[in-house]
């Protein structure tokens, strides 16, 4: 990819600059459906709302439906090594970091499909 993206905001901003933001949302929705979740994002959702809503959803999954959370990570193909590096003592912080990893992986999929 063009450069390592440091956080969710810059990742989503980069997706918008490369005119791939809508494709990112489509890919995210596709994987959310495959993971049997009840969340779906509108294509015109702003990046702040997308990040916040996904973060809240991941937080809820971790606390209330852990097996669904693990299934989502599997479907999205988030690196197990990256997840293991995170500190799980603060669920709110963990869910924020997982949200970033999910968005990062979805962005990788979209970027590679567009590039090749």
Secondary structure, DSSP 8 states (H G I E B T S, - for coil): --S---SHHHHHHHHHHTT-HHHHHHHHHHHHHHTT-S----TT--HHHHHHHHHHHHHHHHHH-HHHHHHHHHHHT--HHHHHHS-TT-HHHHHHHHHHHHHHHHHHHHHHHHH-
